[in-house]
């Protein structure tokens, strides 16, 4: 799998990755210094290639760079954070998953 970049499409309120002519996205709502990750949509062909965890890792890096806190409202995002505890430091204060 080639490396890919994510784009923070603020107008659409989603992080996007364009891979092999397909688009994967992580949908969010921003509220001050918090970002609520409300959904993750990956086309089946990309999901089979393991794009979702790679994309979520890049989203976590972007959230860290923006120095904001996240609330994983999506089941897929919450499962990723549980499986990768290094990202729990980005959780909103008082939130445990």
C-alpha positions as CSV (number, residue, x, y, z in Angstrom):
1,X,0.0,0.0,0.0
2,X,1.3,3.3,-1.0
3,X,1.5,6.1,1.5
4,X,-1.3,8.6,1.3
5,X,-2.2,12.0,2.8
6,X,-5.3,13.1,4.6
7,X,-7.0,16.4,3.9
8,X,-9.0,18.3,6.6
9,X,-12.0,19.4,4.5
10,X,-13.3,21.9,7.0
11,X,-16.3,22.9,4.9
12,X,-17.5,19.3,4.7
13,X,-16.4,18.7,8.3
14,X,-14.4,15.5,7.5
15,X,-10.9,14.2,7.1
16,X,-10.5,12.7,3.6
17,X,-8.1,10.3,2.0
18,X,-8.1,9.6,-1.7
19,X,-6.6,6.2,-2.5
20,X,-6.8,4.3,-5.8
21,X,-9.7,6.5,-7.0
22,X,-11.7,5.9,-3.9
23,X,-12.4,8.3,-0.9
24,X,-12.3,7.3,2.7
25,X,-13.5,9.7,5.3
26,X,-13.7,10.4,9.0
27,X,-16.6,12.7,9.8
28,X,-16.3,15.2,12.7
29,X,-18.0,18.1,14.5
30,X,-15.8,20.7,16.0
31,X,-16.8,22.5,19.3
32,X,-14.1,24.9,20.6
33,X,-11.1,22.9,21.6
34,X,-12.9,19.5,21.2
35,X,-13.4,17.5,18.1
36,X,-16.2,14.8,18.0
37,X,-15.3,12.0,15.6
38,X,-18.8,10.9,14.6
39,X,-18.2,8.5,11.8
40,X,-15.7,6.7,9.6
41,X,-16.7,5.6,6.1
42,X,-14.3,3.5,4.0
43,X,-15.2,1.8,0.7
44,X,-15.1,-2.0,1.0
45,X,-12.2,-2.3,-1.4
46,X,-10.1,0.0,0.7
47,X,-11.2,-1.6,4.0
48,X,-9.9,-4.9,2.8
49,X,-6.5,-3.2,2.2
50,X,-6.4,-2.0,5.9
51,X,-6.9,1.7,5.0
52,X,-9.1,2.5,8.1
53,X,-6.4,2.0,10.8
54,X,-3.8,3.8,8.7
55,X,-6.2,6.7,8.1
56,X,-7.2,6.9,11.8
57,X,-3.5,7.0,12.8
58,X,-3.1,10.0,10.5
59,X,-6.2,11.7,11.9
60,X,-4.9,11.2,15.4
61,X,-1.6,12.8,14.4
62,X,-3.5,15.8,12.9
63,X,-5.6,16.1,16.1
64,X,-2.4,16.1,18.2
65,X,-0.7,18.7,15.9
66,X,-3.8,20.9,16.3
67,X,-3.5,20.6,20.1
68,X,-7.2,19.7,20.6
69,X,-9.0,17.0,22.5
70,X,-11.2,14.4,20.8
71,X,-14.4,12.6,21.6
72,X,-14.7,9.3,19.7
73,X,-18.5,9.2,19.1
74,X,-18.1,6.6,16.3
75,X,-17.8,2.9,17.3
76,X,-15.0,2.4,14.7
77,X,-13.0,5.3,16.1
78,X,-13.6,4.2,19.7
79,X,-12.4,0.6,18.9
80,X,-9.3,2.0,17.2
81,X,-8.4,4.1,20.3
82,X,-9.0,1.1,22.6
83,X,-6.7,-1.0,20.4
84,X,-4.1,1.8,20.3
85,X,-3.8,3.2,23.8
86,X,-1.1,5.7,22.9
87,X,-3.9,7.9,21.4
88,X,-5.9,7.9,24.7
89,X,-3.8,11.0,25.7
90,X,-5.9,12.9,23.1
91,X,-9.2,12.1,24.7
92,X,-11.2,15.0,26.2
93,X,-10.6,15.5,29.9
94,X,-12.6,13.1,32.0
95,X,-13.5,10.8,29.1
96,X,-12.5,7.1,29.5
97,X,-13.1,4.4,26.8
